[in-house]
Amino acid sequence: MPFRRAAVSVLAVLTVAGCGSGAQAPADTPADDAALPVVASTNVYGSIVEAVGGDRVSVESLIDDPSADPHSYESTPADAAAVAKARLVVVNGGGYDEFLTQLVESSGTGPAVVEAAALSGLVPAEDGHPEEEHAAGEPGHDGHEHGAFNEHLWYSLPTVQKVATQIATDLAAADPDGAARYTANAAAFNQRVAELIGRAEAIGRAHPGARVAVTEPVPGYLVEAAGLTDVTPHEFTEAIEEDSDPPIAVLQETLALFSGQAVRALVVNAQTETPSTDQVREAAQTAGVPVVEMTETLPEGVTDYTTWMGAQIDALAGALGAASSGS
């Protein structure tokens, strides 16, 4: 999925939020060669490991380029070598970063694995591995039907808290001397995430049930946490997620959302742009509907999960506030 336009609105907030953003307190630092090697599928999960592990861990995030798509990422021999040395591997799961699950299975080294999908409690029991349950083109293949499993779990803030807690547990098992530090760091991180949950819920109190549109299911959990109503045709977001063109009738139905103030904001995945999403963005801008850009990985120059997610929450709140004042 090509990446062409930077997420200007969110990055502007990040520039401000980055000042005194609650960076981690220094950990009791082991010798350089004693730092626990950890591999994460993306820099989002890598940043959570760093928040919990501090200087006692050495983290390699296999995907840290905003232009890379984890769905289609092809692992390298260097990735396999990193996994072979890792004491802990952190994956999203649910079919999102299957390449890393395969590397772990073929490594033969048996590192501890933290899988967000398994911890989330959000995967339907019958769809424990949704990527294996449906053939391409069948209902549910993308895992993004309204009310069904959405694999973009780093936007589920309670899931992120569970991931941080499990990382602390597994790091402590591998490095008992650092157990107290890992526990304290995870608690501090989870408190900051709890504050993010409060900020998201405040959006819902200020704009209860506000109707929004999205170009992809990526921010779905955050939209739900904010008490908003996603009215985008499922066929549109499914097509964009599957890197295909939506039917003309579905595109027209989506474009019609920006007539007559049917929606208050448009949330776009800034890392996925197609002619269809460009048309939707242009329709929103023409109608004066605020556009909020969100991403699947941390933007360049940003290393802290809570700073990044907080900026996206603030951008969403600001967009809805602007829509209210302009209506």
Stockholm file with secondary structure:
# STOCKHOLM 1.0

chainA/1-327         MPFRRAAVSVLAVLTVAGCGSGAQAPADTPADDAALPVVASTNVYGSIVEAVGGDRVSVESLIDDPSADPHSYESTPADAAAVAKARLVVVNGGGYDEFLTQLVESSGTGPAVVEAAALSGLVPAEDGHPEEEHAAGEPGHDGHEHGAFNEHLWYSLPTVQKVATQIATDLAAADPDGAARYTANAAAFNQRVAELIGRAEAIGRAHPGARVAVTEPVPGYLVEAAGLTDVTPHEFTEAIEEDSDPPIAVLQETLALFSGQAVRALVVNAQTETPSTDQVREAAQTAGVPVVEMTETLPEGVTDYTTWMGAQIDALAGALGAASSGS
#=GR chainA/1-327 SS CCCCSCCHHHHHHHHHHTTTCCCCCCCCCCCGGGSEEEEEEEHHHHHHHHHHHGGGEEEEEEECCTTCCTTTCCCCHHHHHHHHHCSEEEECCTTTTHHHHHHHHHHCSCCEEEEHHHHHSCSCGGGSSHHHHSCTTSTTTTSCSTTSCCCCGGGCHHHHHHHHHHHHHHHHHHCGGGHHHHHHHHHHHHHHHHHHHHHHHHHHHHSTTCEEEESSSTTHHHHHHTTCEECSCHHHHHHHHTTSCCCHHHHHHHHGGGTTTCCSEEEEETTCCCHHHHHHHHHHHHHTCCEEEECSSCCTTCCCHHHHHHHHHHHHHHHHHHHHHHC
#=GC SS_cons         CCCCSCCHHHHHHHHHHTTTCCCCCCCCCCCGGGSEEEEEEEHHHHHHHHHHHGGGEEEEEEECCTTCCTTTCCCCHHHHHHHHHCSEEEECCTTTTHHHHHHHHHHCSCCEEEEHHHHHSCSCGGGSSHHHHSCTTSTTTTSCSTTSCCCCGGGCHHHHHHHHHHHHHHHHHHCGGGHHHHHHHHHHHHHHHHHHHHHHHHHHHHSTTCEEEESSSTTHHHHHHTTCEECSCHHHHHHHHTTSCCCHHHHHHHHGGGTTTCCSEEEEETTCCCHHHHHHHHHHHHHTCCEEEECSSCCTTCCCHHHHHHHHHHHHHHHHHHHHHHC
//
